[in-house]
Each structure stands twice: as C-alpha cells, then as structure tokens.
Amino acid sequence: MEGSKIPALEIGRICIKIKGRESGKKCVIVDIIDKSFVLITGPETLTGVKRRRVNVQHIKPTELSLPIKRGSSDEDIIKALEIDEKNENMKAKTTKEV
C-alpha cells in the first residue's frame, strides 16, 4: 500500500502539532535532536508556534517540505515559504481531529 506511507521526519518537513496548547497549528522541523525529539518553529510570527524542542509523538508530518538547512532562522523559513508559495497554507489552522 504505497499511498499510506508516513512521511519521514526530516529537516524542512512541515508538520501539524497534535498535542499541547499549539495543537492543530502547523510547524517546520528545523533540527533533529535525537530519535525522540526534534526542534520546530512555526515561525511564531506566521503560525504562532514558538521555536522549541518537541517529542516526535506530539507532531504529525505532512507530505509538504521546505528546502531549508539545519538550524535555519525564522527569517530563512519565511523566505522559503514565500518561494514555495506555502505561506497561506501555513497560516490555516487544522481541526483538532488530527
């Protein structure tokens, strides 16, 4: 069943937070800390998600990703979103039924 593959957790992958106060908001993986934790950002000015370390079980990866480097700044991520025309997609909050 090729269509049901889960996207890999990789730098630049756009995810949806499924736990915590930012639940339902989209974020981008900026760094992979270890097998259980990743560093994410919204960026906060765009989605309201602060740059923070999160458990990988608290995010759901989407099919979308950005061409960013490890540890990219929020400004670099906003530029990459503008280039890929994904700004409006990031602002939209998903339902909590993720």
N, C-alpha and C positions, 0 to 999 in steps of 0.2 A: 504494500500500500504506500506508494511513493507520495501521494498527496497529503498524507497525515504526518509527515516528518516534522519534528520540532526544530525550529531554527537554533543554531548554535549560539551560545553566549560568547560573543567576541567584541572587541573594541569597535565602537561605532554602531552596534546593534541598537535599534530603537525598541524599547520595552514598555510595558504597562505595569505600574505599581499595583499589586493586588492586596497588600497589607498596609496598615498604618494610616495616619491622617492624610497622606497623599494618595490614598487608594483611588484608582481609576485614572490617574494622571500619567502622561507619557514622559519618558526619560531616555537618556542615551548612556550606554556603558562607555566610560572614559578609561578605565583600567581594570584589570583582573588581579585581585589581591591574592586569592588562593582558590581552592576548589569550592569553597563555601561562600565567599564574599567577593563583591565587585564594587567599584567606585562608580557612582552615577551622578548625572546632573540633568536638569530639565532642559535648558538652563532656567534658573529661577525667574528671570525677567520675562521668559516666554511662557513657561508652563506652571511655575510656582514650586517646582521640585528643586530643593537645595542640593548642592554637591555634598554627597555623603556616602558612607560605606553601607551597603545593604546585603542581607542574606540573599542568595540566589533563589531561595524558595519564596521570596517576597516579590519577585518580579516575573512577568510573563513576556518572553521575547516575541516580537512580531516578525514578519517577513522582511521589513524595511531595515536598511542600514545606511550609514553615512561613511564616506571615505575620510576618516579622521585618524590622527596619530595618537598614540598612547599619551595620556595626560593633557590632552588638548584643553585650552582655556574655553570659557563660555563664549567668548567673542568668536573664536575659531569655529565652534559648533554652530553658532548662529549664522556665520558666513556659509558654512557647508549646507545648512538647511535652506538658505536662500538660493544657493546654486542649484540644489536638487528640487527646489520649489516644494518643500515639505513643511514650511512654516505654519500654514493654516492647519495642516493635518496634526501638527504637534499641539496646537492650542486647544483643539477639541478634546474635551474630557470624555472618557468612555463611561459606560454604565458600570455599576459595581458588580454586575453579573459576569465576571471575567473567568 
